Amino acid sequence: FRYVEVSNYQDAQLGDFVAEVVEDEMTHTGSFSCSDETLNKIVRNAFWGIRSNYKGMPVDCPQRNERQPWLGDRTMGCWGESMLFDNYAMYTKWTRDIREAQREDGCIPDVAPAYWNYYSDNVTWPAALPMACDMLFTNFGDKRPIEENYPAIKKWVAHIREYYMTKEYIITKDKYGDWCVPPESLELIHSKDPSRKTDGALIATAYYLKVLQLMHRFASLQGLKADAEEWEELEHRMKDAFNARFLHIKEGTSHVPGHTLYPDSIYYGNNTVTANILPLAFGLVPKNYIHEVAKNAVTSIITTNKGHISTGVIGVQWLLRELSRRGYADVAYLLATNKTYPSWGYMVGKGATTIWELWNGDTANPEMNSGNHVMLLGDLLPWCFNNLAGIRADRWKSGYKHIIFQPTFEIQELSNVDASYMSIYGKITSRWKKTPMHLEWDIELPANTTGEVHLPDGRKEKIGSGKHHFSVDIPTKNTAILSDEFLYEKAAFPECHGATIVEMKNGDLVASFFGGTKERNPDCCIWVCRKPKGAKEWSAPKLAADGVFLLKDPQA
């Protein structure tokens, strides 16, 4: 909590009170910090939001007249939470709660235990059960939740198929859509703009396909060959039907062929970020269209939404990792570290110490507006640990028995990461620091584990338990470029453009550029940096010209 109100207590002093955290007792297993302080604060807010919402089950909020264990909040949330807390016992127990709340006909409620009688026959919220089972196996190495819950999940999948799948293999039932997208008006809770909303049938069918993939995995792990073949066969039929229904293809329509922000008209649904990111994340896009669909998602983020998040609870669960996987880690980083609305950093800037229920939590109608929710975290925490720190469990050698170390070093603005995770085998550490041309990386693996290290020069190293250090040069993106350097890493202005570099007669290099908010804005001025001959670093940016004729001019 941020505030406490005390009534009828005379001459109250801060030292008169002790704050106690009401939580489930569990070990704090993970730590993450990096060179971006905004992201560090977001992770800290996530920690406190998750911690205060563990009450024998993962609830949505700890402070108002709700406090319910909504399944949809934890579909991907459970994965990120498991990097910060040893939540194995609680989530194992919660999967049992969900199973016991299942109706006789197979329907799984949206809230479990079902204190609220919400049996809506939704797909996205009950998908938390197979997702949590997969998390418990992958991160903690325990197959029992899969074995114990497999019959219940199978019954639910059959129920949805019987009642809500058309002859064309499309799931028609969806309750919540992409819940809580940033609305067109800051006072709204839910958007009324059709262009911001993603087709519920697209969401439901995509998620059903993801569940089929998990069921194939679960059956294979248990040696249920016939089941595995059945799930795979249904998945293939539904995948074809999904693309026939939702994929729009108009090749050769790009105004600037090859440019990321001018893709061909190849997209899903109404071309929202969520409509494109789900098929990409679930492997549903035909191979020859993957690049254009990804470009459409990026174009929507950068052009339509001015470099900001436009997804709700569903899309944000896959957003950052999928952008990174498709070669747009810089766009994911932009979304993760934004400070303006809508973003997690906007919440931080407004003084939030946890995560809000709504992107516009400071202005929206208070009717549904909690200041301590975790549902909008999406895949932020998995992205921080898996993609930035590069600590990722092998999906088949579970429990971090085998660890994939593969950070996204291509994010230029990120210069260092320091992360650790206490796995069931012991502590895993990934600590790296880089310049545009060189990387220093320290890795530590616990006993009885192995690792695969992906280095920025393209090499892969097999390592065993213990401490390892890598000192590696980072190749330039183009062989014509001999050296990559930053003129600066931090400055008084938010961005720059139009840089020019000249060599002086004495061998010094001088760079000039426009620095400010945007071109033509009043704060856009000319700045310079200098690198003396033989020096290793550039001087800090200095203001050279601001367009004002007299320094004492009131417009200066």
N, C-alpha and C positions, 0 to 999 in steps of 0.2 A: 504494500500500500504506500501511497505518497502522502496521504493526509490522515490525521486522527483528530476527531473533535471530542473534547472533554468538557462536560458541563458540571456546574456546581462544585468546582474544585478551586478553592481560593488560593491565589498566589502560586499558580502552577509553574513549575520549572521543568525544563527538559530532563534533568537528571532524576526527577521523581518517577519516571516511567521506564519500563523495560519492554522492548519489542520482542515478541516470540513468534517464530515461524511455525505455523500449523501445517504440517506436511506429512507425507509418508516417509518414514526413515529409510533412506537408501544411499548407497555410496555415490559420490560425485566422481564420475569416471573420465570425463573429458575436459580439455582446456583448449582454447583457441584464441590467438591474437595475431594481428597483422599490422602492416604499415598504415592502414586506413583506420583512423580513430572512430569514424562514424560506424563502420562495420563492427568494430570492437564493442561499441555501445549497444548496437542492435543485438549482438550475441548475448551480451550481459542482460539485456531486457528479456530476451527469449528464456534465458536461464531462470530468471525470477518468475516469469509467467508460467513456465512449465512446473517449476517447483511448487508454486502456490496452488496449482490446480491438480495435484496428486492427492486424492482423498480416498484411498482404497480402490480407486478406479480413476481414470483420467476424466475429469469434469471440464466443462466449457468455461466456467468462471467461478470464482470463490466468494463473490461479494454481493450478488443480487438474488432476487427471488427465483432463481432458475437452478444453477449448480447441477447440471445434468450431464451424464456421460454420452454425449453425442458421438456417434460412430464416425461421421464424415470428417470431423476435426482431426482424426488420428490416422486416416488412411495412409498418408505419407508422414504425418507428424510423428508417429511412433518410431520411425527410422531415425529422424533427427534427434529425438529425445533420448534414444538409446546411446547416442554419442556423448551425452552429458551426464546421464544417470544410469545406474545399474537397475533398470526397470524390468528386468527379466521376470521376477516373481509376480509383479503387479500385472504385467501384460499377459502372462500365462494364466493368471487368475481371471483377467478380464475376458480372454477368449472363451473361458468356461462360462462366464456370466452371459456372454452373447449367445452361446450355444444353448444354454438353459432357457433363454428368453425366446428361442425360436418357436414359432407357432406350429401346430401339428401339420399344417399343409405345406410347411417349408419356409414360410415368410419370416424374414429376420427384421426386427424393429430398427428404427433409426436411433433409438436410445436404449441402452442396455447397461444394467438391469432396467427393465421396462416400467419404471415408476410412472412415466408418461406413456400412455397407450398409443404410441405412434408407429403403427404397422402400415406404412404407406406404400409398400411394395416398390420402394426405390431401389436402384442398382448401385449408385455411387456410395451411399452411406454404408450399407451392409458389406460392401467390398472391403471395409476395414478388417473384417474377420480373416479372409485369406491373406491380406497384406500383412497383418500383424503376425500370422503364423509364419509367413515367409521371413519376416524380420527376425523372429525368435530363432529360426533355424540358421539363417545367414550370419547374424551377429553373435549369437550365443551358442550355436552348434547343437541345439536341442531339436530333435525331430519329433518328439512326442506331441507338441501342440498340433503339428500337421496330422499325425496319426489319429489323435483324439477328435479333431474337428473335421476331418475329411468327410465323414458321412453326413454331417450337418451342412457343410458347404455344398456337397453334391446334391442334397435334397433341395437346397435353396436355388441352385442353378437350374434344376429341373422345374421348380415352381415358376421361376421367371420365364423359362422357355415355354411352358405350357400355357401361361396366361397372357404373356405380353410379347411374344415373338411372332412376327407375321410370316406368311408363307415365303416372303422374300428375305427372311433371316434378319429383320430389323427389329430392335427392341423399341417399343413405342412408349413405355412408361418411364417418366422422369418427374421427380417431385421438385427438386431445388434448383435445377439448372446450374450455371456457374455462379454459385451463391456469392452475393456481395461484391460484384464488380464495382469499380469506381463509377459513381453515377454522374450524370451530366450536370446536376445541380448539387452544390455542397450541402444543401439541407436535406436531400433525399437519403433514404436508407437503401432502397433498391432502385436501380435504373429503370426508366420507362422507355428508353431509346432502343428500338429493335436492332440497330447496328452494333450495339454493345453486347447484345445477348447471343448466346450460342444455342443452336438447336438442341433441345433436350433429347431427341431421338439419336442424334449424333453422339452426344455425351454418353447416354445409356448404352448404346451399341458398342462404342469404343471400350467402355469399362467392362462390359460383358466379355469382350474379346480378351482383355487383359486378364480377367478372371480365368478364362479358358486356358490361357498360357500358364497361369499358376497351377491350375488343376492338372495339366499335363506334367508339370514339374513335380507336383506332389505325388501323382500316380507313379512316375518314374522312380522317385526316391523310395517308394514303398514296394517296388517290384510289381505293380499292378499293370501289366503290359496291355491287357485288353482295354482297360480304362484309358490309359495313355493314348492308345490309338484312336479311341472314340473322341477324346477331347481334341486331338490334333485334327481329325477329319472334320469335325464341326467348326473348328477355328478357321480352317481353310475355306470352307463354304461361306462362312460369315464374313470373312475378310474380303472375298470377291464381291459379296453383296454390299458390304459397307462402301467400297470404292465405287461400285456402280451407282449407288445412291448419292453419295456425298462429295465425291471428287469431281471438280470441274477442271477441264483441260482445254485450254486455247493456246497452243504453242505459237511461237513467233510473234507475240504481241508486245514484247519489250521495246520501249522507246530507246533504250541504251543497252543493247545485248551484252550480257556478261557483268553488268553493274549490279551490285547487291541490292540497291534500292530501286531498281527498275526490273523486277522479275517478270517472267511470262505470267499470264493469267492461269496459273495452275495452283489451285487452293481447295480447301475443304469448306463446306457449308457456306456461311456468309463472310468467310475470310477473317474472322476474329482470330486473335492470337491463340486462344484456347482451341478453336476448331482445327487449327493447324498443328499445334504442339502435341495434342493427344495422339493423333495418328503417327506423328514422328516418334514420339516416346514409346509407343506400343508396337512399333515395327510394322505398321499397316500400309505405309506408302510404297507404291511400286518403285523399284530401285531407280529407274531412269527419271523419276519425278522428285526424288528426295531433295535435291539441291534447290529446285524452284519453290517447293513448298516451304522449305526453311527460309528462303529469301523473302517469301511473302509474310512469314511471321515477323522477321526482322524489319521489313518495311512498315508493317503495321505498328511496331513498337517505336521506330525512329521517326517515321514521317507522320503517320496518323495520330499517334499518341505522344509525339514530341519527346521521345526518349524515356517514357515512363511506363509503369505497369498498367495494364488494362484488364487483367484477369481477376477472377474471383477465387473462391476456395478450390475449385477443381483445377483450373489451369495453372495456378501458382504451385501446385504440388509437383509439377514436372518441368516447370519453366526454365530455371537456371541451369540445371544439369543438361537438359536437352539442347539449349542454346550452345552450351560449351561443347557438347558432343558433336554438334554440327559445324564447329569451327567459329562460333561467335561468342567465345568466352568474354571478349571485351564488352559485348552488349549485356551479357549476364552481369558482369561486374558493374556496369553503369546502373542497371536496375537495383542491384544490391546496395550500392553506396549513394544513390540519389539522396538529396536533402530536401527536395521540393515535392509537393503533393502531386500524385499519390506515391508514397514510398514508406518503407520502414524508417528511413532516416528522417522523414518529415515528422513522424511520431516522436523520435528522439529530440528533434529540434524544438518541439512543443513541450518538452519536459517529461515525456512519458518514461516510466521506469519498467513498464511491461509492454506487451503487444496489444494493440487495440482490436476490437471486434470489427471495426469498419476502417477503411482507408481514410475516410473523412470523419473520424471519431470526435474531432474537436468542434465540428459544425453541424453534424447530422442530428436529426430528431432523436431526442433521448429515449424514445419509446423502445428502441432496440439498439443500445449503444453502450457496450461494456468497455471499460478501460483496461481490462485484464482478460484477454482471450488469446488463444494460441493458434486458432484455425487459419489465420492468414500467413503464418510462417511458411507454409508450403514446404518446398525442398531447400530452403535457405541453409539450414544446418547441415543436411547431407552434402550440399554443394560446398560449404566451407571446409568440411573435413575430407570429403572424397576428392573434390576438384582443386581447391586451393592448397590444402595441406598435402593432398595426394594419398591419403590413407584410405584404402578400399579393400574390403574382404572379397576373396575369391568366392563366387556364388556356390561352387561345388565343394571346395575345401573349407567348410564353414567354421564359424567361431574365430575367424582371423588366424586359422592354422596356416594359411598362405595369404600373404598380403601383397596387393598391387600398389606400388608407389608411383603415382603418375600425376604430379601437379600440373596445372595449366600455367606454365611459365610465360606464355605469350601475352599475358595481361601486362602491358607496359607500366601502367600506373601502380602496380603492386610490386613493392621492392622486397618485402620479407614476410614470412609466415612462421609462426611457432605454435605447433599443435601437438597434443598427446592424447592417447586413448588407452584406458586400462581394460584390455581384453581379458577373456577368461584364462589366457596363457600368461598375461603380464602386460607391462606397459609398452606401448608402441609410440615412438616419437618421430616426428618429421619437422625439422627446423631448417629453413633455407633463407638465403639472402642473395640478391642478385643485382647486377647492373645490366644495362642493355647487352653487354658483351660477355659477362662472366657470372657463373653461379658457384656458390659455396653451400653445400647441403650436408646436413648431419641427420643420420637415420639410426634408430635403435629398435631392434626386434627382441622380444622375449624368448626364453628358452623353448625349444621344441616347435619353432615356427620357421618358415622360409619366406622369402620375399622376391619380388621381381621389380627392379628399379628401371624406370623409363627416363633416360637422360635427354636434355634438349638437343643434343647433337645426333639423335636418332638411335643411339646405342641402348641395349637392354642388358642389365647385369643381374645375374642370379646371386642372391645372398642368403646367408643363414643367420641364426640368432647372434646378438651382440651389437656393438657399435660400428658404424661405417661412416666414412667421410668421402664426399665427392667434390672435387674441384674441377669444373668443366667450363670451357669456353662455349658461349652461345653463338651459333652461326647466324649471320645476317639472312634476312628473308630473300635477298637477291644477291647473286654473286657479284654484280656490278657495284654493290655497296661494300666498301672496305671496312667501315667501322660505324657502329651505332652508338650514339651518346645522347644523354639528356642535357639540354641547356639548363634546365632547372627541374626540380621535383615539386616544389611548393612556391607559390607566388601570391601576390595580393589580388590578382585578377583570376576569374574562373576558367578562362580558356584563351587560346591565341590562334592566329592564322597568319598567312602571308609572310612567312619567314624568308629572310635573305641573309646569306653569309658571304663575307668578303675577307680576303687576306690582306693585311696591311703591309707596308714596305718593310717593317721590322719583323715580320713573321707572325704577329698577333692575328688572331681571328676575331672578327666582330660580327655578331648576329643581331639583326633588327627584325621586329615583328609587331603586329598589332595585338595588344592584350586588352581584354575587357569582357563584357557580357556577350555581345554579338556585334557584327559589323553594323555601322551607322548608329549604334547606341552612343549616348553622350560619354559613357565611361570608357569607350574604346580608344586607347591611346597608343603611341609608339614607344616600345621598350627596347632596350639593348642589353646584350650580355657580351662579355669579352673573355677570351681564352688566350692569355699571354703565351708566347712561343715557348714550348717545352713544358707547359703546365698540364696537369692531368684533369683539371676541372674548370668549368666555366664560372665566371663571377655571377652573383645573384642579379636578377633583372633590375635594371634602373630605368626610371622614366626619362625619356628623351624629348618627347613632344606630346602635348595634349590638345593642340588646336586652338589654344587661347593666346592672344597676342601679348597681353600684359599679365605678369604673374599675380598682380594685385587685383586683377579683374574679378568682380564678384561671381562671375560664371566659371572661374577657374576651378 
